[in-house]
Amino acid sequence: MVSVPPVTGRRLLRASLATAAATAVLVPLTAVPAAAAPPPVRAEDQGDHLTVVVRHAGAGRDGTYEVRCHPDGGRHPDPAGACRALDTRTRWGRDPFAPAAPGTTCTMIYGGPATAHVTGTWAGRPVDASYDRADGCAIERWDRMVPLLPATGGSTRRQA
């Protein structure tokens, strides 16, 4: 029986791995058939799409609005402003539609009966968020989303 010194064995292993790596690079990329091309993009997958349902916000503000961003469009009074408000609020690792954190101290100020429900897709993630103006935190959360949500008589923010 022939014994191979450990150093020689390691050199042999390195040489074999280097040869395998060099050979792998030479494999032609044309092996993928043309039929493997991705399917066309569906209309509902293009950009971000949200449906906003507003109730009890007042004359001219209640209704159902469709907003598309990237590119901007839809049946909304100000789609460009709505998309800009969302883009401003979007940060990595944070949900721009999130309610106030549990345990947050909120002022007991009533902002009116307005409610809104936002559904759809934003930044590749599903959205299902409800809004009201029941206290100071809810009012501030609503006002951050103006003009996606309509400015109400008690809003503290101006529309962008």
N, C-alpha and C positions, 0 to 999 in steps of 0.2 A: 504494500500500500504506500502510495506517495503522499507525503504531507505537503500542503501548500501553506507557506507562511502567511499570517494574517494580513500583512501589509500588501502582499501580492494579490490576495483575494479582494481587498478593497479597491486596488487599482483596476483589477479586472471588472469589478462591479461598476466603477465609475466609467470605464471605457464602454461597457455594454449600454449603460444609461445614456451616455453621450451619443452613441450611434443610433439608439432608438429615437432620441429627441430629434436628431438631424434628419432621420428618415421620415418622421411624422410631418415635418414641415414640407416635405416634397409631395405629399398627397394632394392631388388636384382638388380644387373646390368645386369643380363642375359636376361632382357626383350627385348634387342635389337637383332633382328634377324641377323643371319650370313650374309644374303644377303645385309646388310647395310654397308659392308666393302667398303672402297674407291676403285674406279676403278684403274686399273694399270696405271702407269706413261707412257705417250706417249713419243716417241723419241724426238719430238720437244719441250717437256717440261723439258727435262733433262738439267740442267745447263743453262748457258748463251750462247746465239747464236747471232752472228753478221755477217752481210754481208758488206764487204767493197769494194766499187767500186772506183778505182783510175784512173785518166786521166791526161795526159800531165805532168807526173812526170819524164818521161825519160825511156830509154830502160831498160827492166827488172823490172820496178816498176809499170807500168800500168797494170790494169787487175781487175778481180773480185776475191775476197778472202773470204772464209768462215772461221770463227773463232768460236770455242766452248771452253768455259772455265768451269772449275769445273765439270768434268775433262777437261783438255786442249786437243785440237785437231782441226781438220779441214784442209782445203786447204789454208794454209797461210804459208809464208816462215818461220815464227817464232811464232807459236801459244803460246808457253809458255811465251815468252817475251811480246807478245801482251796482254795476260791475266795478267801478272805481272804489266805492265804499267797501265792497267785499275784498277786493285786492289789497286795500289798505289794512284790513283786519286779519288777513291770512298770514300766519306765521307757522314755520315748521314745528310740529309737535303740539300745536294748539288748535282747538276747534273754535272758529270764529262765531259759531252759532251756540256755543255752550252757555247754559244758564249760570247765574252767580254760584260760586262754590258753596257747598254746604257749610253752615256755621258763619256765613258772612253776615255782618250786622248791617241792616238796611233801614233807612228812614221810613217811617210809617206815613208816607205821603201817597195819596191816591191820585193817579194820573188820568183817570177816566176809564170808560168801559171798553176801549178799543182792544181788539185781539187780532192776532195774525198767526197763520200757520204756513211755514215754509217747508216745501218738500222738493226733492230732486237730487241732483248731483253737483257737488262743488269740489274742485281739485281732486277729482277721481274718487271721491268718497260720498256715500249716500247721506242725504240731509233729511231730517224730520224734526223740525224745531217749532215750538209754540212760544208765542210772545203775548204778553199783556202789560198793563201799566198799573199793577196792583200795589207797588211800593217803590221806594227810591231806586233799588237795584234793578227792578224790572223796567222802570222808566229809563234808566241810564242804558240798559241793554237794548231797549227799543231804539233810543235816540242814536246809538252807535251805528245802527243799520239804516238810518235815513240817508239816502233816498230809496233804498230797497224797500223799506217800509215807509209809509207816508208820514210826513211831519204832522203832528197833531197840535191842537191849540196849546197844549202844555209842553211841547217839545222845547228842549233847551238848546238844541243844535240847529244850525241853519242847513238847508239843503246844499250839497256840493254842486 
